[in-house]
Every structure is written in C-alpha cells, then in structure tokens.
C-alpha cells in the first residue's frame, strides 16, 4: 500500500497480514504533524485584543517547561451562545513531534503590557453580579471592595479596577468576614 502523502501514521484500522473487506473503511490515518493547529475558545470580552498574525505563547499541560510560540491564523465569525466564546486557531511548529492531536494547552496572547494588581482566584468573592475582595484597611481590619477582573492565567486573576498595586487582600476564607 502506498500513501498519497508524506506524514506519520496516527491511527491503524487494520492489522499487518490481516484481510480487509470493507473498501470504504480507512486502512490507516496519516497526518503531517510538522506543524499543528491549536483551537482555543476565547471569551468575548477578550476578543478586541486578538488579531490574525498575533503571537502567542503556548504551554502544553504535558510539557509545562517547554513553552512554544504560535501565531493566530483564524478568528471565528460566530459566538458560542452557551460559553460566550469565539473559536481562535493558532499554528505552531512541531519539528520535534512532541505535540499530538488532542493535547490540552494554555495560551498567553502577546499584547501591550500594563501594570495591574494580580490576586489569587481564591481572593475573589461573588456577590450577586459583583465581584469583591477584602482589602486590609488597618492591621486586623478589612473592608469589602468591588473590583473588576481582567485576564486569568492559572490561579491568578488580573484586577482591572478597584484595587491599587501594593494593597493587601485576604486571599482565602474571605467569605467568613463581614464588612
């Protein structure tokens, strides 16, 4: 059997030496994995900061110490009404073959940087439609303050407004405090 394209066998449908009676079923699946695509669901609030040609850092869950560089090649036209996200596709080189279809990754899109406080997600308290944190006013005295959250990376969340750099916040069990 001769393949019509170069690549790696990623799925075998038949065993060597076996008989193959179903002419419509594939014997094997071949793919060129030297470059792979990553599809991400980007929240609509972040869409204005994403553009075709933009660079991104791709961190694989399987290889967190080996970040890769990717480039945005496609931004979807339709918003998913359930998740409020848009599909964004990136392309990245895979010369070493470590990236495989179906792997999970984290993305960090390149963009203009701006100083902003970052807090652990455990510091955030949802109160109806509002997000609050407890800020230390004096030693042992805390006050609840409404904040606007921005980008999240792992367990850390950017605070866009409502908190100044250097202010101390309660990072866990804040729900036990009363304003």
RODO-2510 file (C-alpha; in nm, 4 decimals, decimal comma):
residues 179
     n   res          X          Y          Z
     1     x     0,0000     0,0000     0,0000
     2     x     0,1387     0,3396    -0,0988
     3     x     0,0281     0,6597     0,0745
     4     x    -0,0681     0,9602    -0,1384
     5     x     0,1102     1,1991     0,1019
     6     x     0,4014     1,2155     0,3432
     7     x     0,3403     1,2069     0,7173
     8     x     0,3082     0,9816     1,0187
     9     x     0,0580     0,7044     1,0743
    10     x    -0,1567     0,8254     1,3621
    11     x    -0,4239     0,5547     1,3504
    12     x    -0,4251     0,1956     1,2236
    13     x    -0,7525     0,0409     1,1117
    14     x    -0,6047    -0,2935     1,0069
    15     x    -0,3531    -0,5374     1,1466
    16     x    -0,0485    -0,6378     0,9373
    17     x    -0,1226    -0,9586     0,7458
    18     x    -0,4962    -0,9297     0,8038
    19     x    -0,7723    -0,9227     0,5433
    20     x    -0,9570    -0,6054     0,4581
    21     x    -1,3040    -0,6490     0,3142
    22     x    -1,4596    -0,3048     0,3681
    23     x    -1,3344    -0,0896     0,0802
    24     x    -1,4944     0,2232     0,2308
    25     x    -1,3197     0,1995     0,5703
    26     x    -0,9718     0,3539     0,6002
    27     x    -0,6754     0,1210     0,6492
    28     x    -0,4894     0,3926     0,8354
    29     x    -0,4891     0,7654     0,9005
    30     x    -0,1824     0,9648     0,8032
    31     x    -0,1114     1,3202     0,9159
    32     x     0,1688     1,5699     0,8682
    33     x     0,2378     1,6795     1,2265
    34     x     0,5388     1,9009     1,1490
    35     x     0,3037     2,1968     1,2020
    36     x    -0,0054     2,1665     1,4194
    37     x    -0,3065     2,3827     1,4881
    38     x    -0,4396     2,4728     1,8302
    39     x    -0,8027     2,5733     1,8650
    40     x    -0,8916     2,7904     2,1634
    41     x    -1,2208     2,9255     2,2942
    42     x    -1,1566     3,2951     2,3626
    43     x    -1,4059     3,4852     2,5835
    44     x    -1,5899     3,7632     2,4011
    45     x    -1,4553     4,0239     2,6464
    46     x    -1,1016     3,9458     2,5232
    47     x    -1,1857     3,9375     2,1523
    48     x    -1,0936     4,3030     2,0883
    49     x    -0,7332     4,2233     2,1864
    50     x    -0,6938     3,9262     1,9474
    51     x    -0,5976     3,9652     1,5805
    52     x    -0,4809     3,7461     1,2919
    53     x    -0,0999     3,7362     1,2854
    54     x    -0,0708     3,7929     1,6612
    55     x     0,1918     3,5950     1,8518
    56     x     0,1022     3,3764     2,1474
    57     x     0,2873     3,1613     2,3959
    58     x     0,1565     2,8044     2,4036
    59     x     0,2210     2,5991     2,7186
    60     x     0,1388     2,2302     2,6940
    61     x    -0,0017     2,0585     3,0024
    62     x     0,2204     1,7590     2,9199
    63     x     0,5377     1,9714     2,8876
    64     x     0,4926     2,2852     3,1023
    65     x     0,8668     2,3623     3,0950
    66     x     0,8731     2,3711     2,7136
    67     x     0,6601     2,6692     2,6003
    68     x     0,6098     2,7122     2,2255
    69     x     0,5449     3,0123     2,0053
    70     x     0,2299     3,0185     1,7966
    71     x     0,0607     3,2589     1,5573
    72     x    -0,3116     3,3370     1,5296
    73     x    -0,4287     3,2280     1,1823
    74     x    -0,8072     3,2338     1,2159
    75     x    -1,0717     3,4010     1,4330
    76     x    -1,4215     3,2551     1,4189
    77     x    -1,7175     3,4531     1,2929
    78     x    -1,9734     3,3104     1,5367
    79     x    -2,0001     3,3463     1,9135
    80     x    -2,0978     3,0320     2,1044
    81     x    -2,4135     3,1438     2,2901
    82     x    -2,3630     2,8962     2,5760
    83     x    -1,9988     2,9732     2,6591
    84     x    -1,9816     3,3312     2,5195
    85     x    -1,6575     3,2375     2,3409
    86     x    -1,5198     3,2543     1,9867
    87     x    -1,3004     2,9867     1,8277
    88     x    -0,9461     3,1067     1,7561
    89     x    -0,6981     2,8875     1,5687
    90     x    -0,3204     2,9146     1,6020
    91     x    -0,0465     2,7394     1,4055
    92     x     0,2805     2,6298     1,5614
    93     x     0,5864     2,4360     1,4544
    94     x     0,6237     2,0804     1,5801
    95     x     0,9604     1,9746     1,4384
    96     x     1,0360     1,7565     1,7413
    97     x     0,6977     1,5791     1,7190
    98     x     0,6089     1,6285     2,0863
    99     x     0,2747     1,7937     2,0095
   100     x    -0,0046     1,5470     1,9458
   101     x    -0,3678     1,5850     1,8432
   102     x    -0,5998     1,6225     2,1419
   103     x    -0,3442     1,7646     2,3876
   104     x    -0,4510     2,0395     2,6270
   105     x    -0,2653     2,3710     2,6306
   106     x    -0,2746     2,7127     2,7933
   107     x    -0,2341     3,0254     2,5800
   108     x    -0,0940     3,3671     2,6577
   109     x    -0,1518     3,6169     2,3780
   110     x     0,1099     3,8854     2,3197
   111     x    -0,0117     4,2388     2,3603
   112     x     0,0686     4,5697     2,5165
   113     x     0,1535     4,5286     2,8811
   114     x     0,0167     4,7449     3,1564
   115     x     0,0831     4,7274     3,5287
   116     x    -0,2114     4,5841     3,7180
   117     x    -0,2567     4,4085     4,0511
   118     x    -0,2920     4,0309     4,0386
   119     x    -0,4607     3,8241     4,3104
   120     x    -0,5209     3,4521     4,3611
   121     x    -0,8639     3,3447     4,2357
   122     x    -0,9388     3,2333     4,5933
   123     x    -0,9390     3,6019     4,6996
   124     x    -1,2408     3,6793     4,4787
   125     x    -1,5898     3,6724     4,6286
   126     x    -1,9005     3,6682     4,4100
   127     x    -2,1893     3,8711     4,5499
   128     x    -2,4728     3,8566     4,3008
   129     x    -2,3497     4,0380     3,9914
   130     x    -2,0496     4,1871     4,1696
   131     x    -1,7002     4,0600     4,2433
   132     x    -1,5402     4,1748     4,5668
   133     x    -1,2201     4,1312     4,7656
   134     x    -1,1487     4,2140     5,1275
   135     x    -0,8789     4,4818     5,1489
   136     x    -0,6765     4,5449     5,4650
   137     x    -0,7589     4,8936     5,5959
   138     x    -0,5518     4,8600     5,9159
   139     x    -0,3846     4,5611     6,0842
   140     x    -0,6660     4,3149     6,1527
   141     x    -0,9326     4,5396     5,9915
   142     x    -1,0692     4,4652     5,6456
   143     x    -1,3260     4,6233     5,4173
   144     x    -1,5044     4,4649     5,1195
   145     x    -1,4361     4,6393     4,7913
   146     x    -1,5909     4,5837     4,4493
   147     x    -1,3345     4,5012     4,1780
   148     x    -1,3382     4,4432     3,8046
   149     x    -1,1489     4,1327     3,6976
   150     x    -0,9443     4,1010     3,3804
   151     x    -0,7409     3,8183     3,2356
   152     x    -0,6846     3,4955     3,4273
   153     x    -0,3760     3,2764     3,3978
   154     x    -0,3826     2,9623     3,6032
   155     x    -0,4932     3,0511     3,9566
   156     x    -0,4088     3,4212     3,9261
   157     x    -0,6524     3,6917     3,8150
   158     x    -0,5760     4,0440     3,6978
   159     x    -0,7676     4,3224     3,8747
   160     x    -0,8540     4,5924     3,6198
   161     x    -1,0111     4,8355     3,8659
   162     x    -1,0940     4,8634     4,2343
   163     x    -0,7530     4,7698     4,3750
   164     x    -0,4233     4,9595     4,3757
   165     x    -0,0821     4,7929     4,3477
   166     x     0,0573     4,7109     4,6908
   167     x    -0,2771     4,6893     4,8709
   168     x    -0,3101     4,3769     5,0833
   169     x    -0,6094     4,1471     5,0355
   170     x    -0,7485     3,8406     5,2099
   171     x    -0,6520     3,5502     4,9841
   172     x    -0,8703     3,2734     5,1286
   173     x    -1,1749     3,2265     5,3507
   174     x    -1,2797     3,5881     5,2893
   175     x    -1,6400     3,4682     5,2878
   176     x    -1,6082     3,4309     5,6663
   177     x    -1,5503     3,8059     5,7091
   178     x    -1,8257     4,0643     5,7378
   179     x    -1,7978     4,4188     5,6070
***
